Amino acid sequence: MSLVLDNLNVNYGSNEVLKNASIKSLNTGSFTCLLGPNAAGKSTLFKAIAGLVKPSSGSIILNDVDISTLSRKERAKKIAYLPQSFHSNVSLTVFESILLSLKHQSAWRVKQTDLLQVSTILEQLSISALADRDICDLSGGQQQMVAMARILVRSPEVILLDEPTSALDLHYQLSILSAVKELTVTKKIITVAALHDLNLAAKFCDQLALLSDGRIKTQGEPEDVLGLSVLAEAYKVTTSLELTSGGYLYVDAQLAG
């Protein structure tokens, strides 16, 4: 299975947001980071893949099928999108909310295996202690974690995460990205996440794609992308690429003089 974007163009009125944006084949079990400064078009790109905005031209191909030919229901089953901000006023416990998401696209009869799946995803995201809490009583960061659990428990073919760590502290950032990485591989999902932290991207992602000025400027493995001048130019900084004592890539960024 693979996901390909070919010369995607999206306009909001006269404002051209995506301009022939192309992403080479993203394969099953891969975790890709979509990099780019604010207002680069990352959220628009995700919304186009999820079917929330209509491209003016170009194509999105999932497993050799143009997804514009799929019904909304078929598309929603294959592609899960977690927007940058999430809030819920639903009067459900965390456990009930995740279980409801799991059963939404299958028979409503709850099986023991369903309960086990929900418990497992809560444990993987280190939020088991929230299981009996009402969603409306949670903090914004906790609600974001629950929203992530609701997506991961469904095991779609493609997961799109728009800045999933922005409201989380360091512990939960590492917890959520570790779980996403593990489930991407074990459940053979194609995952794309927009992240601002280059070092988290280097630590967890198989490849990076840089979106700037509505175009994909480069795509490749972290060690090939993070040292490029086009990355520093996009963020208007100077960078140097180093290795930590643990063998991880580290980007040292400074404001451009």
C-alpha positions, 0 to 999 in steps of 0.5 A: 500500500502507498500514498502519493500526491501528484501536483496538488493545487488548492486555492481559497478564492484567489489565494493559492495555498498549495502549488503543484505540491507532490509527495513521492510514495509513502509506504505501509508502516512508514512514519513521515513528518511534514515540516514547514513554517507557519502558514506554509499550507500543512493543514490545507494539505492534510484537509485535501487528503482527508477530503475536507477541501477540494483540490483545484487540480492534481491527484491523491493516490492511495494504493493505486486508487484516486481517492477522489473516486471514493465515497465520503464513507469509504474515504473516512474509513481509510483515512483518519485526520486529527486536526491541530485543535480538538475539544469535546463537550460530549458527556462520555467517559474516556473509555466510552469515547474510545470504544464508541470510535472503535465500534463506529464502523462495525457492528455495535455489539461490544465484544471482550476483544473490543474492551481489550483493544481500548484498554491496550491503547490507553496503556500504550498512550500512558493514559489508563488513569483517565479511563473513567474520567468525563472527557469534558473535565479533561485539560486540553492536552488530555483531550488531545491524547484521547483524540489520538487514542480514538484514531489509533484504536480504529487502525485506518490505512492512513493517519494524518496528525496536525501538530499532535504534540503542540499541547503536550508536555515532554513526557506525553510528547515522547509517549504519544510519538512512541505509540504512533511509531509502534502502531504504524509499524505493527498495524501497517499504517501510513502515518504523516504528522506535522511537527515543529520540533525538528529533533522529535521528527529526527528521532521518530520519523522515517522520512521528512517532507518540507513544505514551504510557500505551498510547495514540497521543497524536498523529501527524504530520510532525516539525515539527508534533509536536516542538513540542507540549506533549503530547510534553514531558508524555510525557517529563516534560521541557520542550522548545524546537524550533530549526533547526540551521545545516544546516536540520534540526530540533533539540529542546533538552530540559531536565528539568522543574522 
